[in-house]
Amino acid sequence: MALAGLTLLGLLVLSGWQPYDRATWLMEVAPVLIALPILARSHQRFPLTSLLYICIFLHALVLMLGGAYTYARVPLGFTLQDLLHLGRNPYDKIGHFFQGFVPALAAREILLRGGHVQGRKMLAFLSVCVVLAISATYELIEWGAALALGQGADEFLGTQGDPWDTQSDMFFALIGAVTALALFSRLHDRQLEGLKRTGSQQE
């Protein structure tokens, strides 16, 4: 955990060394700046599953890369654009996929460990609902930035002229959430059981 945190901190500094746009970088990496100290302080008191830590690490990489270049200019996105014959750089959709993938597992972990929900179908439903709420809130933040900054928010919004960008962003978050729950729920359950056993032994 400590090594991963230090690695992220170093990559965060690197991504902010000479970003394409400093204000955009700050807005894009804000979740990383918020999450890192929270995870560091809660690691001993409320450790997460290794699956969730790995997913958070990967999501942070996506955010920092997008912040350094701005999402519409990430080189990986141009490569995918050429390979898939797309009309725009799709890197922001990767970001929104992770915006669904990681929060779905985080919500699932919190709901299960807190005993807030019974039944697997309701657990999956509420996890997806949390993801869509987060995605909608993020789109509202983008809207607020557009109103406050005017043209200065173009790099942050990264719509690339797509009038349906907001809807497709939320759709990709939904796809990310469903994918995470479909692929990793069983592994997640095993790791949660391991955390429970470890906690019982420590007590």
N, C-alpha and C positions, 0 to 999 in steps of 0.2 A: 504493500500500500504506500509506504513512504517513498519507495523508488518510483512508483507510478506518478505520485504527486509531484516529485521533483522533476520528473521527465516532462510532465504537463506544464509545470512552471517554466522550464527552460524553453519549451516549444512556444509557450505563450509570449515570452519575451522575444523570441525569434520572429514570430508572426507580426509582432508590433514594432519591429525594428524600422522597417521602411514600408509600411502598408500603402496600398494605392490611395486610400483616403482615410485619414486619421479618425475622423468622426464616425465614419462607417465601421471601421475596425472596432472602435469602442462599443458601438451599439451591437455589433454581431457577436463579440466575445463576452458581452455582459453576463450571459448565463454561466460562463466558465468562471468569471471573476466572483460571482455569487456562490457558485457550487463548491469551488475548491476549499475555501475556509470552512464551510459548513461540513463537508465530508471529513476534513482533517480533525475538526473538533468532535465530531460524533462517532469517529471510528472505534474508539474504545467502548463508549457507552452504548452505541447502537450500530454494530457492524452490519454491513449489507452482504448479500451473497456475492460470491466472486463473479457470477454471471452478470449481475447488475453493475458491479465495479468495472468490468471489462467493457460493457456497453456504454457506460458513462464516459470512459476513456476514449472510445472510438467516436462518440458523439462530439466530444470536446475537440478532437482532431478535425472533424468536419467543420465545426464552427470556426476554428482558428484559421483554417485554410481559406474558408469563405471570407473571413474578415480581412485577411492579408491581401487578397486579390480583388475583393468584392465578388459576389456569387456569379455575376454575369461574365467574369473574366478569368475564372479558375481554369488553368490549362487542361486539367483532367476533363472538365466539362466540354471543352472544344474537341478533345479526342473522342469523347462519346458522341458529340454532335456529328462528327464526320463518320464515325463507324455506323451510327444508326440513321444517318441521313435526316437529321432533325433540322428544324428551322431556327433553333435557338440553343444557347448553352443550357443544358439541363441540370447543372450542378446544384441549383437551388432546390430541385426536386429531391435530390439525394438528402439535402439538409432537412427538408420537410418529412421525408420518409423516416429519418432518424428522430425527428421531433415527435413521431408517433410510436416508433419502435421502443425507444428507451423509456419514455414516460409510462407506456403500457405496463412494462415490467416493474417499474418503480411503484405505480399505483397498485398493481397486483400484490407486491411484497408488503406494502403498508396495510392494505386491506386484510390480508391473511394474517400477518403478525399481530395486528391489533384486534383480530377477531371481529371485524366490523361487518362481515357478510358471511352468509351460509349458502352453500350451493355453488357449483362450478359455473353454471350458466349465468347466474347473477353476478358472480365474480368477473367473468369475462365481459359481460355487458357493462358493468360499472367501470371497469378498466378502460374500455373503449370510450365511454362517456367522459372520463377524465381527460383522455387524450384530445377528444374533440373540443372540450372546454378550453384546454391549454392552447390548442391550435387557433380557436376563435379569438382568444385573448391576444395572442401574438399578432393576428391580423388586425385587431383593433389598435394595437400599439403601432403597427405600421401605418395605419390610417391616421393616427394622431401625429406621427412623425411627419407624414406628408402634409398635414394641415399646418403644423408648426414651422416646418423647414422649407416648404414649397419645393422648388427645383432641387434644393440641396439634399432632399431625401431620395432622389432617384437611384443612387447607388445602393442605398439601404433597401429600397423596395425591390429592385431587380426584376421588375415586371417584363422588361424587354419588349414592350409594346403589346403584351398579351392582355386583352380585356377580361379574360377569365382566370387570371393568375391567382386571385384570392381563392376561388373555388377549387382550382386544381391543387393549390398548396394544401388545403384541408383534406382533399381526397387522398393525396399522397401520405399525409399523416395517418389517415384512416387505414390505408394499405399497410403502413408500417406497424400499426398497432395490431391488426389482425394477423400479420405475418409473425410478429413476436410471440403472440399468444398461441398460434397454431404450432410453431416450431419448437418453442422452448418451455412450455408450461410444465411438462414432465420433468425436465432437467431442473427447472426452477423449484419444483416441489421437493425434489431430492436434496437440493442445496439448502432449502429452508428447513427441512427435517434435520439436516446436519447441524445447522445453526442452533436449532432447538435443543438437540442433544448436547452440544457444546455448552450452551447456556445452563442447562440442568446440571452438568458435571461441575461447572464453576460454582454454582450455588451450594 
